[in-house]
Amino acid sequence: MTLVLKGDKNFENVPSLKSKALRINLNEDIYGTFAEIGAGQETVRHFFRAGGASGTIAKAMSAYDKSFSDAIYGIEDDGRYVTEARLKKMLSHEMRLMEERIPRDDNPNKIFFSYANTVATIDFAKKFKGHGWLGIRFQLDPNEDYNEIALHIRFKQTEARLQQETLGIVGVNLIYGAFYKHHKPKKLLKYLYDHIDNDTIEIDTINFSGPRFEEVDNRLMSLQLVKNNMTDAVMFGPDGNNILPASILYKKNILALRGSFRPVTMVNMDMYKKSYDIFIRENKVDIDNTVVVFEITLSNLRAEGEIDEEDFMDRARLLCSLGQTVMISNFQEYYKLVEYFSEYTKERMALTMGVNNLVDIFDEKYYRHLSGGILEAFGKLFYKDLKVYLYPMIDQETGLTTTSNNLKVHPRMKELYKFFKYNGKVVDIFDYDDSILDIFSREVLKSIAEGEEGWEHMLPKGIAELIKEKGLFDYKSKKEIEEKQK
């Protein structure tokens, strides 16, 4: 039996919170529990107030005392409570109790759910802004396995009461979306912001799983978060799952490489390997406490004003296959990227870039929106002893190699550039592989699309095979092109 969406015609396209809660309550098949820790029982309150909750809510509970919480859900390895692991334990525990206490034989049509959140709101000193995990494990058919949606939010409001109210709203939107918008996961993301302002919360991680989400690529969902301005940046690991930026970046030394990676070439990997070797030799850089991030800014994902999602997925698959951690951001300017990293760490940071990128950094047009102009931007970029590792560029016409010593910036920027260069902020990568300097991703991309030969050796091991196997970047074999031309 599949869930019947009862009373559709009585609800508007954007129903009120009461209407959402009431629609859940009046569906006689939906039955579940609420477990909320840290910010009050803000979500379940909406369902109690809407009416008809006795047929929907099996239990509502809050284990505020840490000892009670540990007794119920166990102790986390890291001793923390506001974590994804804690959320998963809460969902599993409550769902297990549902299965044990509500016999399926007596309730053949019931579809169970378990909603949970674990949240820390803003502290009294207002130094800690507050964040939390919330999720739902649910069925849409009593004979089907459970689906799950889990997400992480960061609060922007400066009062605990407002954060609590916002949490309740997001919770209602999540539960309603799970049952009635699950077939449109991209739209479900947008519906999470129903009845709250966009600048109220930031959703920086979300993962879908279960039979109804088998076709959902969580990396693509990450892209939607950035695309919809729900967050400034998202991250995912080599396994393709979205990961919480804070969990990767917190108190870490960070080496970041920005690029289009369309596709990732041997030059990109040489830049990474050689700059990494320099970075881990820096003072106070512990190799075991260092993370490398391959970052793609949203401006590099646009094609004719729109995000080319398939193109994005092509790049993501290749970077993941190389075992890399990927970030997608809204940061066009480098200083914004550094500011973002600084929210999570005070350790060493470095940026690896090519000559053209460094020239762009010294272009004043990117800083006209700042009252302090380029000086303000550079103050934010280099204030923490940040260094730029510069990879050289070869001029295809003259054969000359450009490094920090002969790089040309605008005449007005010469003295500023000298200041940063001679104070050790710009470090040349000298042990580069000069045999690959003539590799340019745009030329590789052109060769792939036009079915030319010889591009394979310009890419890291295994990448050409993936491109051919998956047909990435409009790849067509020579045979396919010949048949098309006939």
C-alpha positions in Angstrom: 0.0 0.0 0.0 1.3 3.4 -0.9 0.6 6.5 1.1 -2.6 8.3 0.1 -2.3 12.0 0.0 -5.6 12.9 1.6 -7.3 16.3 1.3 -5.0 17.7 -1.4 -7.6 20.1 -2.8 -8.1 21.7 0.7 -4.6 22.9 0.9 -2.9 25.8 -0.9 0.4 25.5 -2.7 2.2 27.2 0.3 0.1 26.1 3.3 0.4 27.6 6.7 2.3 25.8 9.4 -0.9 24.9 11.1 -2.3 23.5 7.8 0.9 21.4 7.3 0.7 20.0 10.9 -3.0 19.4 10.6 -2.6 17.6 7.3 -0.2 15.2 8.9 -2.4 14.8 12.0 -5.5 14.0 9.9 -3.8 11.3 7.9 -4.9 8.3 9.9 -2.0 6.2 8.6 0.9 8.4 9.7 2.2 7.6 13.2 5.4 8.4 14.9 7.6 9.9 17.6 9.3 13.2 18.3 12.6 13.4 20.2 14.1 16.9 20.6 17.2 17.8 22.6 18.6 21.2 23.4 16.1 23.8 22.2 12.7 22.7 23.6 10.0 20.7 22.0 9.5 23.3 19.4 8.5 21.1 16.5 6.0 18.9 18.2 4.4 21.9 19.7 3.0 22.8 16.3 1.4 19.4 15.9 -0.2 19.5 19.4 -1.6 23.0 18.7 -3.0 22.1 15.2 -5.4 19.5 16.7 -6.0 15.8 16.0 -2.5 14.9 17.3 -3.6 11.9 19.3 -3.8 9.8 16.2 -0.3 10.9 14.9 2.0 11.3 17.9 3.0 8.2 19.7 5.5 9.9 22.0 7.1 13.3 22.4 10.2 13.5 24.6 13.3 15.5 25.5 16.3 14.1 27.3 17.8 17.4 28.4 20.0 16.1 31.2 23.2 14.7 29.7 23.2 11.6 32.0 19.7 10.7 30.9 20.5 11.3 27.3 23.6 9.0 27.6 21.5 6.4 29.3 19.0 6.4 26.5 21.2 6.9 23.4 24.6 5.9 24.6 27.8 8.0 24.8 29.5 9.4 21.7 33.1 8.7 21.1 33.9 12.4 21.0 31.7 13.2 24.0 29.7 15.7 22.0 25.9 15.8 21.7 25.1 18.1 18.7 26.5 15.7 16.1 25.2 13.7 13.1 26.1 10.5 15.0 23.9 11.6 17.9 21.0 12.3 15.5 21.4 8.9 13.8 21.3 7.2 17.2 18.2 9.1 18.2 16.4 8.2 15.0 17.4 4.5 15.3 16.5 4.2 18.9 13.1 5.8 18.6 12.2 3.8 15.5 13.2 0.6 17.2 10.9 1.3 20.1 8.1 2.1 17.6 8.6 -1.3 16.0 8.7 -3.1 19.3 5.7 -1.4 20.9 3.3 -1.0 18.0 2.6 -4.5 16.5 2.4 -4.5 12.8 -0.2 -7.2 12.8 -2.6 -4.9 14.7 -1.7 -1.9 12.5 -1.2 -3.1 9.0 -1.7 0.3 7.4 0.4 2.4 9.7 3.4 4.1 8.2 5.9 4.9 11.0 8.2 7.9 11.3 10.7 9.2 13.8 11.6 12.8 13.9 14.6 14.0 16.0 16.8 17.0 16.5 19.8 17.8 18.7 20.5 21.5 18.9 22.6 24.1 20.8 21.2 27.6 20.6 23.2 30.8 21.0 25.0 31.2 24.3 24.4 34.0 26.8 27.6 35.8 25.8 26.5 35.5 22.1 29.9 34.2 21.1 28.6 30.8 20.0 25.9 31.4 17.4 24.2 28.0 17.6 23.7 25.1 15.3 22.0 21.7 15.2 21.2 18.5 13.4 17.6 17.5 12.6 16.2 14.6 10.6 13.4 12.2 9.9 13.3 8.5 9.3 10.0 7.6 7.7 8.0 5.1 5.6 5.7 5.8 2.7 4.5 2.2 2.5 4.2 -0.1 5.6 5.9 -2.9 3.6 8.8 -0.7 2.5 12.1 0.1 4.1 12.7 3.4 5.8 13.8 6.6 4.1 15.8 9.2 5.8 16.6 13.0 5.4 19.2 14.5 7.7 20.4 18.1 7.7 22.6 20.5 9.6 21.6 24.1 10.2 23.5 27.1 11.5 21.5 29.9 13.2 21.9 33.5 12.1 19.6 35.0 14.7 21.0 36.5 17.9 18.3 35.4 20.4 17.8 31.9 21.7 14.0 32.3 21.7 14.0 33.2 18.0 16.3 30.3 17.2 14.0 27.9 19.0 11.0 29.2 17.0 12.8 28.9 13.8 13.9 25.3 14.6 10.2 24.4 15.1 9.3 25.9 11.7 12.0 24.0 9.9 11.0 20.8 11.7 7.4 21.1 10.5 8.6 21.9 7.0 10.9 18.9 7.0 8.2 16.4 8.2 5.6 17.8 5.8 8.1 17.7 2.9 9.1 14.1 3.7 5.6 12.9 3.3 4.2 15.1 0.6 7.2 16.5 -1.4 9.6 13.5 -1.3 9.1 12.9 -5.0 10.6 16.4 -5.7 13.7 16.6 -3.6 15.0 19.8 -5.2 11.8 21.6 -4.4 11.7 20.0 -1.0 14.9 21.9 -0.2 13.3 25.2 -1.0 10.2 24.3 1.1 12.4 24.0 4.2 12.4 27.8 4.1 8.6 28.2 4.1 7.6 30.9 6.6 11.2 31.9 7.5 13.5 34.5 6.1 16.5 33.3 4.0 18.9 35.0 6.3 17.5 33.3 9.4 19.3 30.0 9.0 21.9 28.4 6.9 21.6 24.8 5.7 25.1 23.6 4.9 24.7 19.8 4.8 21.8 17.5 3.7 21.7 13.8 2.9 18.9 11.7 1.5 18.8 7.9 1.7 16.4 5.1 1.4 14.3 3.4 -1.3 12.5 6.6 -2.4 15.8 8.4 -2.8 17.8 5.8 -4.6 18.1 8.1 -7.7 19.1 11.2 -5.6 22.8 12.1 -5.8 23.6 13.9 -2.6 26.4 15.9 -4.3 23.8 17.3 -6.6 21.7 18.2 -3.6 24.8 20.0 -2.2 24.9 22.1 -5.4 21.3 23.1 -4.9 22.0 24.4 -1.4 24.6 26.8 -2.8 22.6 27.6 -5.9 19.5 28.5 -3.8 21.7 30.7 -1.5 20.9 28.4 1.5 24.6 28.4 2.3 27.9 29.9 1.0 29.7 26.6 0.7 29.2 22.8 0.8 31.6 19.9 0.9 31.6 16.3 0.0 34.1 13.5 0.2 35.5 10.9 -2.1 32.6 8.5 -1.3 30.1 11.0 -2.8 28.4 11.8 0.5 28.0 15.4 1.7 30.0 16.2 4.8 29.7 18.9 7.4 32.3 21.6 6.6 32.9 22.2 10.3 33.8 18.5 10.9 36.5 18.7 8.2 37.9 22.2 8.7 37.7 22.6 12.5 41.1 23.5 13.9 42.8 22.2 10.8 45.7 23.5 8.6 44.1 24.1 5.3 45.6 24.0 1.8 43.0 25.1 -0.9 43.2 24.8 -4.6 40.6 26.7 -6.7 40.0 25.7 -10.3 37.4 24.8 -12.9 38.8 21.2 -13.1 37.1 20.8 -16.5 38.6 18.3 -16.5 41.2 17.8 -13.8 44.6 17.6 -15.6 48.1 16.6 -14.7 48.9 20.2 -14.1 46.2 20.4 -11.4 47.7 17.4 -9.7 51.2 18.7 -10.0 50.1 22.0 -8.4 48.5 20.0 -5.6 51.4 17.7 -4.9 54.2 20.3 -5.1 52.4 22.9 -3.0 51.4 20.2 -0.4 55.0 19.3 0.0 55.9 23.0 0.7 52.9 23.4 3.0 53.7 20.5 5.3 57.3 21.8 5.8 56.0 25.1 7.1 56.4 25.8 10.8 53.5 24.7 13.0 51.9 22.6 10.2 51.2 19.1 11.4 50.7 16.7 8.6 48.2 14.7 10.6 46.1 17.9 11.2 46.1 19.1 7.6 43.3 19.0 5.0 43.4 19.7 1.3 40.4 21.2 -0.4 39.7 21.3 -4.1 37.3 24.3 -4.4 35.1 25.1 -7.4 33.4 28.5 -7.1 29.9 28.8 -8.4 30.9 31.3 -11.1 32.9 28.5 -12.8 29.8 26.3 -12.9 27.7 28.7 -14.9 26.9 28.2 -18.6 24.9 31.0 -20.2 23.7 32.2 -16.8 22.5 28.9 -15.6 24.2 26.1 -13.6 25.0 23.2 -15.9 24.4 20.4 -13.4 25.6 17.5 -15.5 28.8 19.4 -16.2 29.2 19.8 -12.4 28.6 16.1 -11.8 31.3 15.3 -14.4 33.9 17.3 -12.5 32.8 16.0 -9.2 33.0 12.3 -10.2 36.6 12.8 -11.5 37.8 14.6 -8.4 36.2 12.1 -6.1 37.8 9.2 -8.1 41.2 10.8 -7.2 40.3 10.6 -3.5 39.9 14.4 -3.1 37.6 16.4 -0.8 35.6 18.9 -2.8 34.1 22.3 -1.9 31.5 24.2 -3.9 31.3 27.8 -2.9 29.7 31.2 -3.7 33.0 33.0 -3.1 34.1 34.7 -6.2 36.9 36.6 -4.4 39.6 34.7 -2.6 39.4 36.8 0.6 35.9 35.6 1.1 37.1 32.0 0.9 39.8 32.7 3.5 37.2 34.4 5.8 35.1 31.3 5.6 37.9 29.1 6.5 38.7 31.4 9.4 35.3 30.7 11.0 36.5 27.2 11.7 40.3 27.4 12.2 43.1 29.6 13.5 45.7 27.3 12.1 47.9 27.8 9.0 46.2 28.4 5.7 47.6 28.5 2.1 46.2 28.9 -1.4 47.6 27.3 -4.5 47.0 29.1 -7.7 48.3 29.8 -11.2 49.7 33.0 -12.5 46.5 34.3 -14.0 44.7 33.8 -10.7 47.3 35.9 -8.9 47.1 38.7 -11.5 43.3 38.7 -11.0 43.7 39.1 -7.2 45.6 42.4 -7.9 42.8 43.7 -10.1 41.0 46.6 -8.4 37.7 46.0 -10.2 36.9 43.0 -7.9 36.9 45.2 -4.8 34.9 48.3 -5.8 32.0 47.2 -3.5 34.3 47.4 -0.5 34.6 50.8 1.2 38.3 50.1 1.8 38.8 48.8 -1.7 41.7 46.4 -2.5 43.5 47.3 0.8 40.5 46.1 2.8 40.4 42.9 0.8 44.1 42.2 1.2 43.8 42.9 4.9 41.3 40.1 5.1 43.2 37.8 2.8 46.6 38.0 4.4 45.9 38.9 8.0 46.7 35.4 9.3 50.1 34.9 7.7 48.4 33.2 4.7 50.7 32.3 1.9 50.1 31.9 -1.8 51.9 29.1 -3.6 52.4 30.2 -7.2 52.5 27.7 -10.0 54.3 29.0 -13.1 52.8 29.5 -16.6 54.4 29.1 -20.0 53.6 31.5 -22.8 52.7 29.2 -25.8 53.8 31.8 -28.3 57.2 32.9 -26.8 58.0 29.9 -24.7 58.8 32.2 -21.7 57.9 31.0 -18.2 56.2 33.4 -15.9 56.9 33.3 -12.1 56.5 35.7 -9.3 59.7 37.5 -10.4 58.5 38.5 -13.9 54.7 38.6 -13.3 53.1 41.8 -14.5 50.3 43.5 -12.6 48.7 46.9 -13.2 51.1 49.8 -12.7 49.1 51.1 -9.8 49.5 47.7 -8.1 53.2 47.2 -8.5 54.3 48.5 -5.1 51.5 46.6 -3.4 52.5 43.5 -5.2 56.2 44.0 -4.2 55.2 44.4 -0.6 53.5 41.1 -0.4 56.1 39.3 -2.5 59.1 40.5 -0.6 57.4 39.8 2.7 57.2 36.1 1.8 53.4 36.0 1.1 54.0 34.7 -2.4 56.0 31.6 -2.7 57.1 30.2 -6.1 56.7 26.4 -6.8 60.1 25.7 -8.3 60.2 21.9 -8.5 57.3 21.7 -11.0 57.1 19.3 -13.9 58.2 21.5 -16.8 57.1 18.8 -19.3 53.4 19.5 -18.6 53.3 23.3 -18.6 51.8 23.3 -22.0 48.7 21.4 -20.9 45.6 23.6 -20.7 42.2 22.2 -19.6 40.3 24.2 -22.3 42.3 22.5 -25.0 41.8 19.1 -23.5 38.1 19.8 -23.3 38.0 20.7 -26.9 39.9 17.6 -27.9 37.5 15.4 -26.0 34.4 17.0 -27.6 35.8 16.8 -31.1 37.1 13.3 -30.8 40.7 14.1 -31.3 43.5 11.8 -30.2 46.3 12.3 -27.7 44.5 14.1 -24.9 44.5 11.0 -22.6 48.1 11.4 -21.5 47.4 15.0 -20.3 45.2 13.7 -17.5 45.9 11.8 -14.2 45.9 8.1 -14.3 42.5 6.6 -14.7 40.7 9.8 -15.6 40.7 9.3 -19.3 39.1 5.9 -18.8 36.4 7.3 -16.7 35.6 10.0 -19.2 35.3 7.4 -22.0 33.3 5.0 -19.9 30.8 7.5 -18.7 30.8 9.7 -21.8 31.7 12.8 -19.8 32.2 16.2 -21.3 30.4 15.2 -24.5 33.0 12.5 -25.2 32.3 10.5 -28.4 34.6 7.9 -29.8 36.2 8.3 -33.2 33.9 5.7 -34.5 30.8 7.5 -33.3 32.0 10.8 -34.9 32.7 9.1 -38.2 29.3 7.5 -38.2 27.6 10.8 -37.5 29.5 12.5 -40.3 28.3 9.9 -42.9 
